[in-house]
């Protein structure tokens, strides 16, 4: 039996941020990446709503518990009827935590400015504390409205397209084979994977016309994994990211091919995804090999690192913290829905492969 629900109203298309003006906002707290303080986007949001605004521009990559607490105090003081998160996954995760811990009933609107995290439609938020990333999972974290405006994507730097884009791929692959997957989530994951795999290289090369489609794919993958769960790639990425602060999508690009290889017991599901994306394979082992080769080729096309060393993490650093990394990965909630129950030797083997 499959249970599928979607709380978030999704508004998609170029110029979609104007829809904020139709929500009846009176008092708005905008939580944004610092980059937006230098743009005209906040002014457009103020103009569209005519509401009273307060601004929280202190979001940093891998938002900490302390940062979320500071933002929560602002929520409690300003008492908005609407919180708007504008930016990437860090801005949305920080804003989710601020609303959640404020204890107030507040409409939450997510406006992603990158295509990858899927946080605009998920019940996940990631906060960092003492070098460990802690996934929060609660239906109350799910945004009420997601606004997907392709016009916000025209000036994305190539590194951000690559890092965030590979996160779409990892979300789609892991959610398709996750133990919580069902027919509906797999359909969304398959379409998200096919779209991202096909269009990311064009977006990376500067073709802005495909970016709305990639943006939609990120949201589809987010819906899929919010329903089905993720797996070892994300668990290990969270563990490594908490220690070394390498972009999350970049870590996923390094880890995903090795995790697919480690999860060989799920070959039938991987093969189904590969064939659905047009990668062929007359038998499962061939289809999975084609999928893994496609993941490696996409990583190369997006100029992402192949190893942790190429990402700036020396093998010695990994070895020194290996026990902490393995423990954090195995305790991560994403491990619970990996298609194969991970063990410490499995995680250690993957670390050796990607070092």
C-alpha positions as CSV (number, residue, x, y, z in Angstrom):
1,X,0.0,0.0,0.0
2,X,1.3,3.5,-0.9
3,X,0.4,6.7,0.8
4,X,1.2,9.9,-1.1
5,X,0.5,13.4,0.0
6,X,1.7,16.9,-1.0
7,X,1.0,19.8,1.2
8,X,2.8,22.4,-0.9
9,X,1.1,24.5,-3.6
10,X,3.6,24.8,-6.5
11,X,3.6,27.9,-8.7
12,X,6.0,27.5,-11.7
13,X,7.1,29.6,-14.6
14,X,9.0,32.7,-15.6
15,X,7.8,35.7,-13.5
16,X,6.2,33.4,-10.9
17,X,7.4,35.5,-8.0
18,X,4.6,38.0,-8.8
19,X,2.2,35.3,-7.4
20,X,3.4,36.3,-3.9
21,X,1.2,39.4,-4.3
22,X,-1.9,37.3,-4.5
23,X,-1.4,35.5,-1.1
24,X,-2.7,38.4,1.0
25,X,0.5,38.9,3.0
26,X,0.5,41.7,5.5
27,X,3.7,41.2,7.5
28,X,6.6,39.3,5.8
29,X,10.0,38.2,7.0
30,X,12.3,37.5,4.2
31,X,15.1,35.0,4.9
32,X,17.7,35.2,2.1
33,X,21.2,34.4,1.0
34,X,23.3,37.6,1.5
35,X,23.7,37.8,-2.3
36,X,20.1,39.0,-2.7
37,X,20.8,42.1,-0.5
38,X,22.6,43.5,-3.6
39,X,19.9,42.7,-6.1
40,X,16.4,44.1,-6.9
41,X,14.6,40.8,-6.1
42,X,13.6,41.8,-2.5
43,X,12.3,45.2,-3.9
44,X,10.2,43.3,-6.4
45,X,8.7,41.1,-3.5
46,X,8.0,44.2,-1.4
47,X,6.3,45.9,-4.4
48,X,4.3,42.8,-5.3
49,X,2.8,42.5,-1.8
50,X,2.7,46.0,-0.4
51,X,3.3,44.3,3.0
52,X,5.5,45.3,5.9
53,X,8.9,43.5,5.5
54,X,11.7,42.6,7.8
55,X,14.9,41.0,6.5
56,X,17.3,38.3,7.6
57,X,20.3,38.2,5.3
58,X,22.6,36.2,7.6
59,X,22.2,32.8,6.0
60,X,25.5,30.9,5.4
61,X,26.2,27.6,3.8
62,X,25.5,24.7,6.1
63,X,23.4,26.8,8.5
64,X,24.1,26.1,12.2
65,X,21.8,25.6,15.1
66,X,23.0,28.9,16.5
67,X,22.1,30.8,13.3
68,X,18.7,29.2,13.3
69,X,18.2,30.2,16.9
70,X,19.1,33.8,16.1
71,X,16.6,33.8,13.2
72,X,13.9,32.2,15.5
73,X,14.3,35.1,17.9
74,X,13.6,37.6,15.0
75,X,10.5,35.6,14.0
76,X,9.2,35.7,17.6
77,X,9.9,39.5,17.8
78,X,8.6,40.5,14.4
79,X,5.6,38.2,14.4
80,X,5.1,37.8,10.6
81,X,2.1,36.2,9.0
82,X,4.4,34.9,6.2
83,X,8.0,33.9,6.1
84,X,9.6,33.8,2.6
85,X,12.8,31.9,2.0
86,X,14.7,33.1,-1.0
87,X,17.9,31.4,-2.1
88,X,19.4,27.9,-2.1
89,X,18.9,25.0,0.2
90,X,20.7,26.7,3.1
91,X,18.3,29.6,3.0
92,X,15.3,27.3,2.9
93,X,16.6,25.0,5.6
94,X,17.4,27.9,7.9
95,X,14.0,29.5,7.3
96,X,12.2,26.2,8.0
97,X,14.0,25.8,11.3
98,X,13.1,29.4,12.2
99,X,9.4,28.9,11.6
100,X,9.4,25.5,13.2
101,X,11.1,26.5,16.5
102,X,9.2,29.8,16.8
103,X,6.1,27.9,17.9
104,X,4.0,30.3,15.8
105,X,1.5,29.5,13.0
106,X,3.0,31.2,10.0
107,X,2.6,30.7,6.3
108,X,5.9,29.6,4.8
109,X,6.7,30.4,1.1
110,X,9.9,29.0,-0.5
111,X,11.4,30.6,-3.6
112,X,14.5,28.6,-4.6
113,X,17.1,30.5,-6.6
114,X,19.1,27.3,-7.4
115,X,18.0,24.0,-8.9
116,X,18.9,21.1,-6.7
117,X,18.0,20.8,-3.0
118,X,14.2,20.3,-3.5
119,X,13.8,21.8,0.0
120,X,10.9,23.9,-1.3
121,X,8.6,20.9,-1.2
122,X,10.2,18.6,1.5
123,X,9.7,17.9,5.2
124,X,13.5,17.9,5.6
125,X,15.9,20.6,6.9
126,X,19.6,20.2,7.6
127,X,21.3,22.0,10.5
128,X,24.9,21.7,11.5
129,X,26.1,21.5,15.1
130,X,29.7,20.7,16.3
131,X,30.8,19.6,12.9
132,X,27.8,17.2,12.4
133,X,24.9,17.7,10.0
134,X,21.6,16.9,11.7
135,X,18.7,16.2,9.4
136,X,15.3,17.3,10.8
137,X,12.4,15.5,9.5
138,X,8.8,16.6,10.3
139,X,5.7,17.3,8.2
140,X,5.5,20.7,9.9
141,X,8.7,21.7,8.0
142,X,7.0,21.4,4.6
143,X,6.5,24.8,2.9
144,X,2.9,25.9,2.2
145,X,3.9,27.4,-1.2
146,X,6.8,26.9,-3.5
147,X,7.4,29.5,-6.3
148,X,9.6,28.3,-9.1
149,X,10.6,31.3,-11.2
150,X,13.0,30.5,-14.0
151,X,13.9,34.2,-14.3
152,X,15.9,33.9,-11.1
153,X,18.3,31.4,-12.8
154,X,19.6,33.4,-15.7
155,X,22.8,34.5,-13.9
156,X,23.7,31.3,-12.1
157,X,27.5,30.6,-12.0
158,X,28.5,27.4,-13.6
159,X,29.9,25.9,-10.4
160,X,26.5,26.3,-8.8
161,X,24.7,24.8,-11.7
162,X,26.9,21.8,-11.5
163,X,26.9,21.4,-7.7
164,X,23.1,21.9,-7.3
165,X,22.3,20.0,-10.5
166,X,24.1,16.8,-9.4
167,X,22.0,17.0,-6.2
168,X,18.9,16.5,-8.4
169,X,20.5,13.4,-9.9
170,X,21.4,12.0,-6.5
171,X,17.9,12.7,-5.1
172,X,16.3,11.0,-8.1
173,X,18.5,7.9,-8.1
174,X,18.3,7.4,-4.4
175,X,14.6,8.0,-4.1
176,X,13.9,5.6,-6.9
177,X,15.5,2.7,-5.1
178,X,14.7,3.7,-1.5
179,X,12.7,1.3,0.6
180,X,9.9,3.8,0.9
181,X,9.5,4.2,-2.8
182,X,6.1,3.6,-4.5
183,X,4.7,3.9,-8.0
184,X,4.0,7.6,-7.8
185,X,7.3,8.6,-6.2
186,X,9.2,6.4,-8.7
187,X,7.4,8.1,-11.6
188,X,8.5,11.5,-10.3
189,X,12.0,10.3,-9.6
190,X,12.4,8.8,-13.1
191,X,11.2,11.9,-14.9
192,X,13.4,14.1,-12.7
193,X,16.4,12.0,-13.4
194,X,15.8,11.9,-17.2
195,X,15.3,15.7,-17.3
196,X,18.4,16.5,-15.2
197,X,20.6,14.0,-17.0
198,X,19.5,15.3,-20.4
199,X,19.5,19.1,-19.7
200,X,22.1,19.8,-17.1
201,X,25.0,19.8,-19.6
202,X,23.1,22.4,-21.7
203,X,22.4,24.5,-18.7
204,X,26.0,24.3,-17.6
205,X,27.1,25.4,-21.1
206,X,24.9,28.6,-20.8
207,X,21.6,27.6,-22.4
208,X,19.2,29.4,-20.2
209,X,16.1,28.2,-22.0
210,X,16.4,24.7,-20.3
211,X,16.7,26.1,-16.8
212,X,13.0,26.3,-15.9
213,X,12.7,22.6,-16.8
214,X,15.7,21.7,-14.6
215,X,14.2,23.8,-11.9
216,X,11.0,21.8,-12.1
217,X,12.9,18.6,-12.1
218,X,14.6,19.6,-8.8
219,X,11.2,20.0,-7.3
220,X,9.9,16.7,-8.7
221,X,12.9,14.9,-7.2
222,X,12.3,16.7,-3.9
223,X,8.7,15.5,-3.8
224,X,9.9,12.0,-4.6
225,X,12.4,11.7,-1.8
226,X,10.2,13.4,0.7
227,X,7.8,10.5,0.1
228,X,10.3,7.7,-0.3
229,X,13.4,8.6,1.6
230,X,17.0,8.7,0.4
231,X,20.0,6.5,1.0
232,X,23.7,6.0,1.8
233,X,25.0,8.6,-0.6
234,X,23.2,11.4,1.2
235,X,24.0,10.0,4.6
236,X,27.7,9.9,3.8
237,X,27.5,13.3,2.1
238,X,26.0,14.8,5.3
239,X,28.7,13.2,7.4
240,X,31.5,14.5,5.2
241,X,29.9,17.9,4.7
242,X,29.6,18.4,8.4
243,X,33.4,17.9,8.8
244,X,34.8,19.5,5.7
245,X,32.2,22.0,4.4
246,X,32.4,20.9,0.7
247,X,29.2,21.8,-1.2
248,X,26.6,19.0,-0.7
249,X,26.0,18.4,-4.4
250,X,29.7,18.1,-5.1
251,X,30.0,15.4,-2.5
252,X,27.1,13.6,-3.9
253,X,28.8,13.6,-7.3
254,X,31.9,12.0,-5.8
255,X,29.9,9.4,-3.8
256,X,27.0,8.4,-5.9
257,X,28.7,6.0,-8.4
258,X,30.4,4.2,-5.6
259,X,27.2,3.9,-3.6
260,X,25.4,2.4,-6.7
261,X,28.2,-0.1,-6.9
262,X,27.9,-0.9,-3.2
263,X,24.1,-1.4,-3.4
264,X,24.4,-4.2,-5.9
265,X,21.5,-6.0,-4.3
266,X,19.2,-3.3,-5.7
267,X,20.4,-3.9,-9.3
268,X,16.8,-4.6,-10.5
269,X,15.6,-1.2,-9.4
270,X,18.7,0.6,-10.8
271,X,18.3,-1.2,-14.1
272,X,14.6,-0.1,-14.3
273,X,15.7,3.5,-13.8
274,X,18.4,3.2,-16.4
275,X,16.1,1.8,-19.0
276,X,13.4,4.4,-18.2
277,X,16.0,7.1,-18.9
278,X,16.9,5.5,-22.2
279,X,20.3,4.2,-21.1
280,X,19.5,0.7,-22.4
281,X,20.8,-2.6,-21.1
282,X,19.3,-6.0,-22.1
283,X,20.1,-7.5,-18.7
284,X,20.2,-5.9,-15.3
285,X,23.9,-6.0,-14.8
286,X,24.5,-4.2,-18.2
287,X,21.8,-1.6,-17.4
288,X,23.4,-0.8,-14.0
289,X,26.8,-0.6,-15.7
290,X,25.3,1.9,-18.2
291,X,23.7,3.9,-15.3
292,X,27.0,4.1,-13.4
293,X,28.9,5.1,-16.6
294,X,26.3,7.7,-17.3
295,X,26.8,9.1,-13.8
296,X,30.5,9.2,-14.3
297,X,30.2,10.9,-17.7
298,X,27.8,13.5,-16.3
299,X,30.2,14.3,-13.5
300,X,32.9,14.8,-16.1
301,X,30.8,17.0,-18.3
302,X,29.9,19.2,-15.3
303,X,33.6,19.4,-14.4
304,X,33.0,18.1,-10.9
305,X,35.7,16.3,-8.9
306,X,36.1,12.6,-9.0
307,X,37.6,12.2,-5.6
308,X,37.6,13.9,-2.2
309,X,41.3,14.8,-2.8
310,X,40.3,16.7,-5.9
311,X,37.6,18.5,-3.8
312,X,40.3,19.7,-1.4
313,X,40.0,17.0,1.3
314,X,43.3,15.2,1.8
315,X,43.2,11.5,2.5
316,X,45.0,12.1,5.8
317,X,42.1,14.3,6.9
318,X,39.6,11.6,6.1
319,X,41.6,8.9,7.8
320,X,41.9,10.9,11.0
321,X,38.2,11.4,11.2
322,X,37.1,8.1,9.6
323,X,35.5,6.7,12.7
324,X,33.5,9.9,13.3
325,X,32.4,10.0,9.6
326,X,31.3,6.4,9.5
327,X,29.4,6.7,12.8
328,X,27.6,9.9,11.6
329,X,26.7,8.3,8.3
330,X,25.3,5.1,9.8
331,X,23.2,7.2,12.3
332,X,21.9,9.5,9.6
333,X,18.1,9.0,9.0
334,X,18.8,8.6,5.2
335,X,20.4,5.2,6.0
336,X,17.1,3.8,7.2
337,X,15.7,3.8,3.6
338,X,18.8,2.7,1.7
339,X,17.9,-0.4,-0.3
340,X,20.6,-2.4,1.4
341,X,21.2,-2.0,5.2
342,X,24.7,-0.3,5.3
343,X,27.4,-1.6,7.6
344,X,30.6,0.0,8.8
345,X,32.8,-2.0,6.5
346,X,30.7,-0.9,3.5
347,X,31.0,2.7,4.4
348,X,34.7,2.4,5.0
349,X,35.2,0.7,1.6
350,X,33.3,3.6,-0.1
351,X,35.5,6.1,1.7
352,X,38.6,4.3,0.5
353,X,37.3,4.3,-3.1
354,X,36.5,8.0,-3.2
355,X,39.6,9.3,-1.2
